[in-house]
Amino acid sequence: MPSKITRFLTHHPVLIITLAVLLLIPSLIGYAHTRVNYDILSYLPETLDSTKGEAELENTFHDAATSIIVIDNMPAKDVVALKDKIKEVPGVNSALWVDDIADITIPKDMLPDLLRDTVYSGDSTLMLVTYNGAASSDETLTALTNVRKLLNKQCFLSGLSAVTKDTCDLVTTQVPYYVLFAFLFSIIAMTLCMRSWLLPLVFMLGFLFPVAYNFGSNVFLGEISYITQAIAAVLQLGVTMDFSIFLLNRYDEERQKYDDPRDAMAIAIQKAFVAIISSSTAVVAGFAALCFMELTLGRDIGIVMMKGVILGVLSTLTILPSLVLVFDKPIYRFTHRTLIPPFDRGTNFIMRHRKGFAIAFILIIIPAALIRNQTQLYYDLQKSLPSSLPSITASNKLKSTFNMTSTNFVIIDDNLPVSKVQAITSDIRDLDGIDSVVCYSDILGPAIPDDIVPSDVREIFKKDGRQIILVTTKYNTATDAANKQISEIASIAKKYDPTSKVTGESALTKDLIDVASHDFKVSDMISIAFIFLIVAFTFRSLALPVLLICIIECSIFINIGVAPIMGTVIPFISPTVVSCIQLGATVDYSILITSRFLEEMQNGRERGEAIRIAMTTSFPAIVTSALVLFSATSGVSVVSNIEIIKSICTMLARGALVSVVVIVLFLPPLLYILQPVIEKLSFKRKKSGATAG
């Protein structure tokens, strides 16, 4: 960074802080106008049949958002009165019960078998409610809230929109605690690792600015996912605190050389600039890999976090120096001993047994990779939520009372002959696990003309040349049985109508599984390729990228491999997010040690001495950085009861510690042993004077 710029930044700290505070105003406005999306299934590619079908449900039938209400022990006239009230709720498209098809004075036993078995179970009955908006739209969630106000303890409202609403309420309640605990735990970690009592608070004050800017600038994206909303601040804290530590360490060195702290800070910014930029580039690359996922949830997280890292770098180079200069005297007045011990003995022990550690690394990485590949994932999004939520209670009620687990929609051409429609429904009923199949002609009979059927009833099933067949199943969403069943339903429908589409929660989840499994492989390869190029460019070496990536990948294998060892099934998104973030965020630790090692080698030191200097000087910064990432994410893990968020943060916290252990134990011996190979495969690097130690 040019000296004129750094001099201006450091000699006008009050001005910089004032401008930073003023920028918070548009950030808060932007944050208030950024919508949060709570429907993960909406991030599926639009080219899939299931998502095309969902669009037809929404645009043609207004059925994309559907709720099923289980009603216990309520007289028929009261059910009708409730239905009429629900239909009046703004945002509700329709409410359908048995009285729309048959007179409620007719005894249940005299109703057609299909209608009776679908709508009744003992003293319980079902009501179908559809909404005008999409499943996770603000309009639908508001309407659903108002529908719930009409229900009493006898009523249980289920469906994807209900789950989305409960997720929204839960995340809104918990996110402030995520941030609070992440900040609190991080301050404790920094207080233990740093010499100043005040510096952690200054760091956190400086960190608030890029977080606010990041969340405020999300308004240009229109919306972000609730997962991004919940973990972005925590991840931004964990992965960008390195930059502040790098800058402060350099400032401590320069402060001893200059009488004016402002001059010392200007020099510190210049000397730390390259290290901060190179480190941040690696972190950005890890998040960039997420943007290549077909499931655009990855792009959502990736863009927000790349932006967060860039804003973190800019704040570290501008706002943080001003804050440190303003509080310079109290920062260095109130000091204490750091609790990080010197690592001289540890380094000596590792280097004395370097061959053993090198062999141990080879013996560990292969089985770790094999175990990591045994990780079991779950895709049923309801499993990630507390069972006490009203929507989950209602889903369990629907399953126990009606043996109905999920609902799917088969959309067909309305001009299809009745005989073919009946063939479709008949073939689907013959499949294993089918609870019911309901279509227009089955309920009203093929002989009844459309023009005498009430339009609000007819348009639930038939509209604008398309017709819906409602299929309920006994199989749990995301199971092998459910996925096989969806494929069979789609095959049957396509046989009679090539334009048919199968959609609904199970169909969308099946596609989620297919898309996500492909995304995992692609994002992993891209993140590795990005880091390889960055490390190769940084060190002008072909050997070092391979070595450093192997070190970090080993730590990732061990981290994710804990789940299959413990017999834990984890949310599907966790391994991909964790792999990319852990690779990008912790490769910095390896880069820090390696760059110092190469610097000492170029200065003419022998290998052993170069390694010892690199380890003893880098160890405090690495431990501090890792503890901050561990503390920030473990803080969220402690308080969160949303399994997706809890899982990601737990694995990131564990990954930070695993990375430190793997890097400290295995990187020094491998650097020492492979140094001649590294030297030969490096470009434009002066040869060192000694290679033995």
SVG drawing of the C-alpha trace seen along z (x, -y; Angstrom):
<svg xmlns="http://www.w3.org/2000/svg" viewBox="-78 -14 104 66">
<polyline fill="none" stroke="black" stroke-width="0.4" points="0.0,0.0 1.5,-3.4 3.0,-5.4 0.9,-8.5 -2.3,-6.5 -1.1,-4.9 0.2,-8.2 -3.2,-9.8 -5.1,-7.0 -2.9,-7.0 -2.7,-10.8 -6.5,-11.3 -7.9,-8.6 -10.9,-10.7 -11.9,-11.5 -11.7,-7.8 -13.8,-6.7 -16.4,-9.5 -16.7,-8.3 -17.0,-4.7 -19.8,-5.6 -21.7,-7.5 -21.5,-4.5 -23.4,-2.5 -26.6,-4.5 -27.0,-3.2 -25.9,0.2 -28.7,0.4 -31.2,-0.8 -30.0,1.9 -30.2,4.6 -33.8,3.6 -34.7,4.0 -33.0,7.4 -35.4,10.3 -34.5,13.6 -35.5,16.8 -36.3,19.8 -37.0,22.3 -33.9,24.3 -35.8,26.1 -36.3,22.8 -32.5,22.9 -32.9,25.8 -32.1,25.2 -35.1,24.0 -34.5,26.5 -35.7,29.5 -39.2,31.0 -39.9,30.7 -39.1,26.9 -41.0,26.4 -44.0,28.2 -43.7,26.0 -43.8,22.9 -47.0,24.3 -48.6,24.9 -47.7,21.3 -48.6,19.5 -51.5,21.5 -53.2,23.1 -51.8,21.0 -51.1,24.4 -47.3,24.1 -48.1,23.2 -50.4,25.8 -51.3,26.6 -53.2,29.6 -55.1,29.0 -55.9,32.0 -59.0,31.3 -60.0,33.5 -63.4,34.0 -65.1,31.0 -68.7,31.0 -69.2,30.6 -71.0,27.3 -68.0,25.9 -65.6,27.2 -67.6,25.4 -67.6,22.2 -63.8,22.5 -63.3,23.1 -65.3,20.0 -63.2,17.9 -60.0,19.3 -61.1,18.4 -61.5,14.8 -57.9,14.5 -55.9,12.2 -53.4,14.4 -55.5,17.6 -56.5,18.9 -58.8,21.6 -59.9,23.9 -61.4,27.2 -63.3,29.6 -65.9,32.4 -68.8,29.9 -67.5,28.5 -68.1,31.9 -71.0,33.5 -73.7,32.4 -72.5,32.5 -75.9,33.9 -75.0,37.1 -73.6,39.7 -69.9,40.4 -70.6,44.1 -72.6,43.1 -69.9,41.0 -67.8,42.5 -65.0,44.7 -62.3,42.6 -63.6,39.4 -64.3,40.9 -61.0,42.6 -59.1,39.5 -60.9,36.9 -61.7,38.9 -59.9,41.1 -61.9,41.9 -63.0,38.6 -60.4,36.6 -60.8,34.9 -58.6,33.1 -58.9,29.6 -56.8,28.5 -55.7,24.8 -53.9,23.2 -52.3,19.7 -51.8,17.2 -48.1,16.7 -45.1,19.0 -44.4,21.4 -42.0,19.1 -43.2,15.7 -43.9,13.0 -47.6,13.0 -47.9,16.7 -46.2,16.6 -48.4,13.7 -51.5,15.5 -50.4,18.6 -49.9,16.7 -53.4,15.3 -54.8,18.8 -53.2,20.1 -54.9,17.4 -58.2,19.0 -57.3,22.5 -57.7,24.0 -56.0,26.9 -58.1,29.3 -56.4,28.2 -52.9,29.0 -51.6,27.1 -48.9,28.9 -47.1,28.4 -43.9,26.9 -45.1,23.3 -45.9,24.0 -42.3,25.5 -40.9,22.4 -42.9,20.1 -41.6,21.9 -38.1,21.8 -38.4,18.1 -39.6,17.5 -36.9,19.7 -34.1,18.1 -35.3,14.6 -35.3,15.4 -31.9,17.2 -29.7,15.1 -29.0,12.3 -27.8,15.1 -25.5,16.5 -23.8,13.1 -23.7,12.5 -22.2,15.8 -19.7,15.7 -18.5,12.3 -18.3,13.2 -16.4,16.5 -14.1,14.7 -13.3,11.9 -12.4,14.5 -10.1,16.3 -8.4,13.2 -8.0,12.0 -6.2,15.2 -3.9,15.0 -3.1,11.3 -1.1,9.2 -3.6,6.3 -6.9,6.4 -8.3,3.7 -7.2,4.8 -9.8,7.6 -12.6,5.0 -11.0,2.7 -10.8,5.6 -14.4,6.4 -15.4,2.7 -13.5,2.6 -15.1,5.9 -18.7,4.5 -18.1,2.1 -17.4,4.7 -20.2,6.9 -22.7,4.1 -21.5,3.1 -21.7,6.7 -25.3,7.3 -26.3,3.8 -24.9,4.5 -26.9,7.7 -29.8,5.6 -28.3,5.7 -28.8,9.5 -32.5,9.0 -32.6,11.8 -30.3,14.2 -31.0,17.6 -31.6,18.0 -28.5,20.2 -26.4,17.3 -28.2,14.9 -27.5,17.1 -23.8,17.8 -22.4,15.0 -21.4,12.7 -19.9,15.6 -17.9,16.9 -16.8,13.4 -15.5,13.0 -13.7,16.3 -12.0,16.1 -11.1,12.4 -9.6,12.0 -6.3,13.2 -5.9,10.0 -6.2,7.9 -3.7,10.1 -1.2,9.8 -1.5,6.1 -1.1,5.8 1.9,8.0 3.6,5.9 2.6,2.7 4.1,4.0 7.4,4.4 7.4,1.0 6.2,-0.8 9.5,-0.2 11.3,-1.9 9.3,-5.2 8.5,-7.9 5.1,-8.7 2.7,-5.7 1.1,-7.1 4.3,-6.6 4.7,-3.1 1.2,-2.2 1.7,-3.6 4.8,-1.4 3.0,1.6 0.1,1.3 2.7,1.3 4.6,4.3 1.5,6.3 -0.3,5.5 1.0,8.3 0.5,10.9 -3.1,9.8 -3.9,9.7 -2.4,13.2 -4.2,14.7 -7.5,13.1 -7.2,14.3 -7.1,17.9 -10.1,17.4 -12.1,15.8 -11.1,18.7 -12.7,21.2 -15.9,19.3 -15.8,18.8 -15.9,22.5 -19.3,22.6 -20.6,20.3 -20.2,23.1 -22.8,25.3 -26.0,25.9 -27.8,25.6 -27.7,21.8 -27.7,21.9 -23.9,22.3 -23.8,19.2 -25.8,17.4 -23.3,18.2 -20.3,17.8 -21.2,14.3 -22.1,13.0 -18.9,14.4 -16.6,13.3 -18.0,9.8 -17.6,10.1 -13.9,11.1 -13.2,8.2 -14.9,5.7 -13.0,7.2 -9.7,6.6 -10.6,3.0 -11.7,2.4 -8.5,3.9 -6.4,1.6 -8.5,-1.6 -10.8,-1.5 -8.8,0.8 -5.6,-1.3 -7.6,-4.4 -9.2,-2.7 -5.8,-1.3 -4.3,-4.7 -7.1,-6.4 -6.9,-3.8 -3.1,-3.3 -2.1,-4.4 -4.7,-2.4 -4.1,0.6 -0.4,0.7 -1.0,-0.4 -3.3,2.4 -1.4,5.5 -1.0,9.0 1.0,12.2 -0.3,14.2 -1.3,17.8 0.2,19.1 3.3,21.0 6.5,20.8 6.8,23.7 10.5,24.2 10.4,27.5 7.6,28.7 9.4,27.8 12.6,29.5 10.6,32.7 8.9,32.8 12.1,32.2 14.0,34.9 11.3,37.3 10.7,35.9 10.9,39.2 8.3,40.7 5.9,37.8 6.3,37.9 5.5,41.6 2.6,41.1 1.2,38.5 1.2,40.9 -0.3,43.6 -3.1,41.2 -4.2,39.4 -5.3,42.5 -7.6,44.1 -8.8,40.6 -9.9,40.1 -11.6,43.5 -13.5,42.8 -14.5,39.3 -16.2,41.0 -18.4,43.1 -20.1,39.9 -23.9,40.4 -26.0,37.4 -29.7,36.6 -31.8,34.4 -35.1,34.3 -35.1,30.6 -37.6,31.2 -35.1,33.4 -33.0,30.3 -35.7,28.6 -36.8,29.1 -39.7,31.6 -41.5,29.2 -42.3,26.8 -46.0,26.6 -45.4,27.6 -43.4,30.7 -46.1,31.6 -48.7,31.3 -46.7,33.4 -46.4,36.1 -50.1,35.9 -50.9,36.2 -48.7,39.3 -50.0,41.0 -53.7,40.3 -53.9,40.6 -50.7,42.6 -49.8,39.7 -46.3,38.5 -46.0,36.3 -48.0,34.9 -47.0,34.7 -48.6,33.3 -48.8,34.8 -49.5,32.1 -50.9,33.4 -52.6,32.1 -56.2,31.3 -57.1,32.5 -55.9,36.0 -58.8,38.5 -60.5,39.6 -59.4,43.2 -55.8,42.2 -56.2,40.1 -57.8,43.1 -55.0,45.3 -52.5,43.0 -54.3,42.9 -54.8,46.7 -51.1,47.4 -50.0,45.0 -52.3,46.6 -50.7,50.0 -47.3,48.7 -45.9,49.6 -46.3,47.0 -49.1,45.0 -51.7,43.7 -54.2,42.0 -54.5,40.8 -57.1,38.1 -58.1,36.5 -61.0,34.5 -62.9,37.3 -62.5,39.7 -64.2,37.2 -67.0,35.9 -67.3,38.7 -66.5,38.5 -70.2,38.0 -70.6,34.6 -70.1,31.7 -67.5,29.1 -69.9,26.2 -72.1,27.3 -69.2,27.7 -68.5,24.6 -65.5,22.8 -63.6,22.6 -63.8,26.4 -63.0,27.1 -60.0,24.7 -58.4,26.5 -57.8,29.4 -58.2,28.0 -57.2,24.7 -55.7,23.2 -55.4,26.5 -53.6,28.3 -54.9,30.8 -53.6,31.9 -53.5,35.4 -52.9,35.3 -50.8,38.2 -50.2,38.8 -47.6,41.3 -46.6,43.2 -42.9,42.9 -40.8,40.3 -39.3,37.6 -35.7,38.2 -35.6,41.9 -34.6,44.4 -38.2,45.7 -39.6,42.3 -37.1,41.4 -37.8,44.7 -41.5,44.0 -41.1,40.5 -39.2,42.0 -42.0,44.6 -44.7,42.0 -42.9,39.8 -42.4,42.8 -46.1,43.7 -47.2,40.1 -44.7,39.7 -46.0,42.9 -49.4,41.4 -48.5,37.7 -45.0,36.7 -45.7,33.1 -46.5,34.3 -44.5,33.1 -44.2,34.5 -43.6,31.9 -44.1,31.5 -41.7,31.8 -40.6,35.4 -40.0,34.7 -38.1,31.6 -36.1,33.3 -35.2,36.1 -33.8,33.6 -32.0,31.9 -30.2,35.2 -29.2,35.6 -28.0,32.0 -26.2,31.9 -24.2,35.1 -22.9,33.6 -22.2,30.3 -20.1,31.8 -17.6,33.2 -17.5,30.1 -17.0,27.6 -14.3,29.7 -12.3,29.9 -12.7,26.2 -11.7,25.1 -8.6,27.3 -7.8,25.9 -8.2,22.3 -6.0,22.8 -3.4,24.7 -3.1,21.7 -2.9,19.2 -0.2,21.0 1.7,21.8 1.6,18.1 2.5,16.9 5.6,19.2 6.3,19.7 6.5,23.4 4.8,26.6 5.7,28.7 4.5,26.4 0.8,26.3 0.7,30.1 2.2,30.3 0.0,27.6 -3.2,28.9 -2.4,32.4 -1.9,31.1 -5.2,29.2 -7.1,32.0 -5.9,34.4 -7.3,32.1 -10.6,31.9 -10.8,35.7 -10.2,36.1 -12.8,33.4 -15.6,34.7 -14.6,38.3 -15.5,37.9 -19.2,38.2 -19.0,41.7 -16.8,42.8 -19.4,41.5 -22.2,43.0 -23.7,39.5 -25.8,38.6 -25.3,35.0 -27.2,32.4 -26.4,32.7 -25.0,29.2 -22.5,29.4 -19.5,31.3 -19.4,29.1 -19.6,25.8 -17.1,27.0 -14.6,28.3 -14.5,25.1 -14.3,22.9 -11.8,25.0 -9.5,25.2 -9.6,21.5 -9.5,20.3 -6.8,22.6 -4.4,22.8 -3.3,19.4 -1.6,21.2 0.4,23.3 1.3,20.3 2.5,18.3 4.9,21.1 6.1,21.9 6.7,18.2 8.8,17.7 10.7,20.9 11.6,19.9 12.5,16.4 15.0,17.9 16.4,20.3 17.0,17.4 18.8,15.6 21.3,18.5 20.1,20.4 20.2,24.2 17.0,26.2 16.6,27.1 17.2,23.6 14.8,22.1 12.1,24.5 12.6,23.7 12.4,19.9 9.3,20.3 7.5,22.4 8.3,20.3 7.4,17.0 4.2,18.3 2.8,20.4 1.2,17.6 -0.5,16.1 -1.8,19.5 -3.1,20.5 -4.8,17.1 -6.4,17.2 -7.6,20.8 -9.0,20.1 -11.0,17.2 -12.5,19.3 -13.1,22.1 -14.7,19.7 -16.9,17.9 -18.4,21.1 -18.6,23.1 -20.5,20.2 -23.2,20.7 -23.1,24.4 -23.8,24.2 -27.0,22.1 -28.4,23.2 -31.1,25.9 -31.4,25.8 -29.4,28.8 -28.1,27.5 -26.6,24.4 -25.4,26.3 -23.7,29.0 -21.9,26.5 -20.6,24.5 -19.6,27.6 -17.6,29.0 -15.9,25.6 -15.0,25.3 -13.5,28.8 -11.9,28.2 -10.0,25.1 -8.4,27.2 -7.7,30.2 -6.1,28.0 -3.7,26.5 -2.7,29.9 -2.2,31.4 -0.2,28.4 2.0,28.2 2.8,31.9 3.3,32.7 4.1,29.6 7.6,28.9 8.9,32.4 7.6,32.5 9.0,29.1 12.4,30.2 12.5,33.5 11.1,32.2 13.1,29.0 15.4,30.2 12.5,31.2 10.7,27.9 13.9,26.1 14.1,27.9 10.4,27.3 10.4,23.6 10.8,20.8 12.8,17.5 13.8,18.3 17.4,17.9 19.0,21.0 19.7,21.2 23.2,21.6 22.5,24.7 20.2,27.6 21.2,29.8 20.3,29.3"/>
</svg>
